[in-house]
């Protein structure tokens, strides 16, 4: 019942505050070294808000988005390890966007898909871009918030990056 990590962080870029909300699939417990989550009695100490319906994860994400907005974030970028087309649809980035509001873009991972720009309607019917850079750092995902507020996502071939500012 206690958070191990903060659910979001707000960074300022000039006079714009961007809230980054961290999300991972509850599947992480079974897809990683299970020993990382087990205590000395063999019980699991951690939970990633997984339930059969997906409601618990969606509620936690919405609470984090609302908290970041209340704290003054102008934009919310979800940074997730959820995947688009995965075994548990209720924990996917597509499902999370569809069942929440306030996320402006979703940078995703987990299913290793190369998705430069996928649009998904949120709970209010607003189109939200989702991007995923594939696997093994072949691409770097980039999200740009224009001065007009328009959000653009793209993938950059990592072989073309020669410095941190490329």
C-alpha positions as CSV (number, residue, x, y, z in Angstrom):
1,X,0.0,0.0,0.0
2,X,3.0,2.4,0.1
3,X,4.6,3.9,-2.9
4,X,8.2,2.9,-3.5
5,X,8.7,5.6,-6.2
6,X,7.1,8.9,-6.8
7,X,4.3,8.5,-9.5
8,X,5.3,11.6,-11.4
9,X,7.9,14.3,-11.7
10,X,7.6,17.8,-13.1
11,X,10.4,19.5,-15.0
12,X,10.4,23.0,-16.3
13,X,11.5,24.0,-19.8
14,X,11.6,27.8,-19.9
15,X,8.2,28.7,-18.6
16,X,6.5,25.4,-19.5
17,X,6.0,22.7,-16.8
18,X,5.9,19.1,-18.1
19,X,4.7,16.3,-15.8
20,X,6.2,12.9,-16.5
21,X,4.1,10.1,-15.2
22,X,5.8,6.7,-14.8
23,X,3.7,3.6,-15.6
24,X,4.7,-0.1,-15.9
25,X,2.8,-3.2,-16.6
26,X,1.8,-5.3,-13.6
27,X,3.1,-8.1,-15.7
28,X,6.6,-6.9,-14.6
29,X,6.5,-9.2,-11.6
30,X,6.2,-12.3,-13.8
31,X,8.3,-11.1,-16.7
32,X,11.4,-10.2,-14.7
33,X,13.6,-12.0,-12.2
34,X,10.8,-12.9,-9.7
35,X,13.4,-13.1,-6.9
36,X,13.5,-9.2,-7.0
37,X,10.0,-9.0,-5.7
38,X,10.0,-11.9,-3.2
39,X,10.6,-11.5,0.5
40,X,12.4,-14.0,2.8
41,X,9.1,-15.8,3.5
42,X,8.4,-16.3,-0.3
43,X,5.7,-13.7,-0.4
44,X,5.6,-10.9,-3.0
45,X,6.3,-7.5,-1.4
46,X,5.4,-5.3,-4.4
47,X,2.4,-4.7,-6.6
48,X,2.1,-2.8,-9.8
49,X,-1.6,-2.3,-9.4
50,X,-2.6,-5.3,-11.4
51,X,-6.1,-6.6,-11.3
52,X,-8.3,-8.7,-13.6
53,X,-10.1,-5.6,-14.9
54,X,-7.3,-3.1,-15.3
55,X,-9.3,-0.6,-13.2
56,X,-6.7,-0.5,-10.4
57,X,-3.9,0.5,-12.8
58,X,-6.1,3.1,-14.6
59,X,-7.2,4.6,-11.3
60,X,-3.5,4.9,-10.1
61,X,-2.5,6.5,-13.4
62,X,-5.4,9.0,-13.3
63,X,-4.5,9.9,-9.7
64,X,-0.9,10.6,-10.8
65,X,-2.1,12.7,-13.8
66,X,-4.5,14.7,-11.6
67,X,-1.7,15.2,-9.0
68,X,0.7,16.5,-11.6
69,X,-1.9,18.8,-13.1
70,X,-2.9,20.1,-9.6
71,X,0.8,20.8,-8.9
72,X,0.9,23.0,-12.0
73,X,2.0,20.8,-15.0
74,X,1.0,22.3,-18.3
75,X,1.5,19.0,-20.2
76,X,1.5,15.4,-19.1
77,X,3.8,12.9,-20.8
78,X,3.2,9.2,-19.8
79,X,6.5,7.3,-19.8
80,X,5.6,3.6,-19.7
81,X,6.7,0.1,-20.0
82,X,3.3,-1.3,-21.0
83,X,3.3,-2.2,-24.7
84,X,0.6,-1.7,-27.3
85,X,-0.3,-5.2,-28.5
86,X,0.3,-7.4,-25.5
87,X,-1.2,-10.4,-23.7
88,X,-3.0,-8.3,-21.2
89,X,-4.8,-5.6,-23.1
90,X,-6.1,-4.0,-19.9
91,X,-2.5,-3.0,-19.0
92,X,-1.5,-1.7,-22.5
93,X,-0.7,1.9,-23.4
94,X,-3.8,1.9,-25.7
95,X,-6.1,0.8,-22.9
96,X,-4.6,3.3,-20.4
97,X,-5.0,6.2,-22.7
98,X,-8.6,5.1,-23.7
99,X,-9.6,5.0,-20.0
100,X,-8.0,8.2,-18.7
101,X,-7.9,11.9,-19.4
102,X,-5.2,14.5,-19.1
103,X,-2.3,12.6,-20.7
104,X,-1.0,14.6,-23.7
105,X,1.4,11.9,-25.1
106,X,2.6,8.4,-24.2
107,X,6.2,7.2,-24.6
108,X,5.9,3.4,-24.4
109,X,8.0,0.3,-24.4
110,X,7.7,-3.4,-23.4
111,X,6.3,-4.9,-26.6
112,X,9.3,-3.8,-28.7
113,X,7.2,-2.3,-31.5
114,X,8.4,0.5,-33.7
115,X,5.7,3.1,-33.5
116,X,6.6,6.6,-34.6
117,X,3.1,8.0,-34.2
118,X,0.0,6.1,-33.2
119,X,-3.2,8.0,-32.2
120,X,-5.6,6.7,-29.5
121,X,-8.7,8.5,-28.3
122,X,-8.7,9.1,-24.5
123,X,-11.8,9.0,-22.2
124,X,-12.9,12.4,-23.5
125,X,-12.5,11.5,-27.2
126,X,-9.3,13.6,-27.6
127,X,-6.6,12.0,-29.9
128,X,-3.4,11.2,-27.9
129,X,-0.1,10.3,-29.6
130,X,1.6,7.1,-28.5
131,X,5.2,6.3,-29.6
132,X,7.5,3.3,-29.0
133,X,11.1,3.1,-30.2
134,X,11.4,-0.6,-30.8
135,X,14.2,-2.7,-29.3
136,X,17.9,-2.6,-28.5
137,X,18.2,1.2,-28.9
138,X,17.8,0.9,-32.7
139,X,15.8,4.1,-32.4
140,X,15.5,7.0,-30.0
141,X,12.0,8.2,-29.4
142,X,11.5,12.0,-29.5
143,X,8.5,14.0,-28.3
144,X,8.4,17.7,-29.2
145,X,5.9,20.2,-27.7
146,X,5.6,23.1,-30.1
147,X,5.2,26.7,-29.1
148,X,1.6,26.4,-30.3
149,X,1.1,23.4,-27.9
150,X,1.0,20.8,-30.7
151,X,2.8,17.6,-29.8
152,X,4.8,15.7,-32.4
153,X,6.4,12.3,-31.9
154,X,9.1,10.7,-34.1
155,X,11.7,8.0,-34.1
156,X,15.4,8.8,-34.8
157,X,17.8,6.1,-36.0
158,X,20.3,5.8,-33.2
159,X,23.1,5.4,-35.7
160,X,22.5,9.0,-36.8
161,X,23.0,10.4,-33.3
162,X,26.6,11.6,-32.7
163,X,26.1,13.8,-29.6
164,X,23.6,14.3,-26.8
165,X,22.1,17.3,-28.6
166,X,21.4,15.7,-32.0
